[in-house]
């Protein structure tokens, strides 16, 4: 969306915005639902198939442990034949800093339960600091308001020059548009 808006504006009014380059990691561009691994994980579907960063860690671990896997016991990456296991391997590789190939070797001879247990541990270790920080900020409304006000002030400072360029490109007078 940002790229589209910047490109459209620049086409119509001249080079005003830097068009951001997308950064999409192919392996994690689409994390699948834990209960329906043929579908993309989605907040709108919610339920036990979606991991939310702010869920209680025990809830997240339970969702992962109850993730749908596939027939058989072999832990191998096969997006078509074993979408559930492949999804868990993708999550673990991404959050654990490993490769899918290395994980396949490590889990050779292990069962799906072992994979789910490790995915749950790594995910909880990844998500807990986020949840703790949010809980900490929400516990002190005055501090949170101060952080938001400071962020708004800094954003206005950074945006002022770009906004002036936009006004100029569009033909608005600053403060009059």
N, C-alpha and C positions, 0 to 999 in steps of 0.2 A: 504494500500500500504506500509506504513512504517513497519507494523508488518511483512508483507510478505518479504520485503527486508531484514529486520533484521534476520528473521528466516532462509532464504536461505543463507545469508552470514555466520551465525553462524554454520549452518549444514556443509557448505563446508570448512570453515576456523577455526572453533572453536569458543567458546563463547567470542565474542568481543563486541557485542551490547546488550544492555538491550532491551528486546522485550516489547514494550508498551502494556498495557492492554487497550482494548477499553472501552470507556465511552459513552454509548448510552442510553439516556433516552427514554424508550420505547414509552411513550406518544407522544413525539415530534420527534421521529426518522423520521417521514414522515408527513410533513405539506402539505396539499393538495392545489391545485390551487384554487384561489378564484372564477374563472369563470367555471372551470371544476373540481368539487370536487371529481371526480372519478380518477383524475390523480394527481401525485405528483407535487407540486410547483417546477418550474424549470426556471432558468434564460434563458435557450435556448428558451423556449416557450414565455417568456417575457409577454408583454402586460399588460392588466388590471388584470390578474390573479396572478401576481407575485409581492410580496412586496420586494422592494430593500431598504436596510438601508440608502442609500444616496439619495433616492427620496425626493423631497420637501414634507414636512409634509402634505400639503393640497392634494397633489397627492395621498399619501398613504391613507389618510382618505377617499378620494373619492373612491379609489379602494375597500376599506373595505365596505363602505356604499353601493356599487353596487355589492357586492359579491352575487353569486347565493345562494339562500336558497332553501328550499324544500316546498312541498305542506303542507298546514296546518299552524297553528300559534303557536303550542306548542314548547317551547324551551326545548328540551330533547336531550341527547346524544344517538345517534343510528347510528353507523358508516355505516351500510348497508342501512337503511331506510331513514336517514336524514344526508347524508354525508356533505352537506354544513353547516348546523347548527352545526354538530359535530366538523367540522374543526374550526369554529369560537369559539366554547367553548374551544377547545384544545388550541388555540392561547391565549385566554383570561386567561385561568387557568394558563398557563405557564408564561405569562408576568405579570399577576396580582397577582401571589403568592397564588392562591386559588385552590380548587379542582373542578373538573367538577361537582361532586355531589352538592357541595355548590352553584355553579352557577345555576344548574338546579332549586334548591330551590328558589334562589334569583329571578330568571326570571320566576317563575311560575306565569302565568297570564299576563306576559308581551309579547310584540310582537317581531318579528325579528328586527324591526327598533331599538328598545331599545338595543337589543344585539349588533347590528352592531355599534351603536353610542358608546357604552362603549368599544368595541373592538378597534375602531378607536382611541378613546381618550387614552387608555392604550398603544396601539402600538406607537402612535406618541410620547407619553411621554417616551417610551423606546428608540425609534430610534433618537429622536432629539439630545441628547448629542453626539451620534456618528457622525451625520452629522455636527454638530457645530464644533467638534474637527477636522474632516477632512477638512472642509472649512477653519478653522483657520490655519492648517498646510499648505494647498495648497496656501494660501494667501502670505506666506513668503517662497520663494524657498530656500533662503540661510539657513534659520533655518531648513527646511526640509532636505536639503543636509547634514547639521551638524548632525541631528538626525540619518540619514541613515549611515553616516560614523562612528558615535559612535557605533551604533548597529553592524555594520560589524566588527569593532575592537573587541568588546566584544565577538562576535560569534567566531572570530578566536582564541581568548584566551581560550574560553571554549572548542572549538573543537580540539585544538592542541594535547592534550594528547590522545584523542580518535583516531585522524587521525594517530598519531604515532603507536598506537596499530593496526590499520588497515594495515598500511604499513608493520609492522612486521608480521602480520598474512598472508598477501598476498605474502610477500617476496620482496617487493619493498624497495629500499633504500630511506630514506627521502630526498626530494629535487631532486631525480633522476627518480622518477616514472612518 
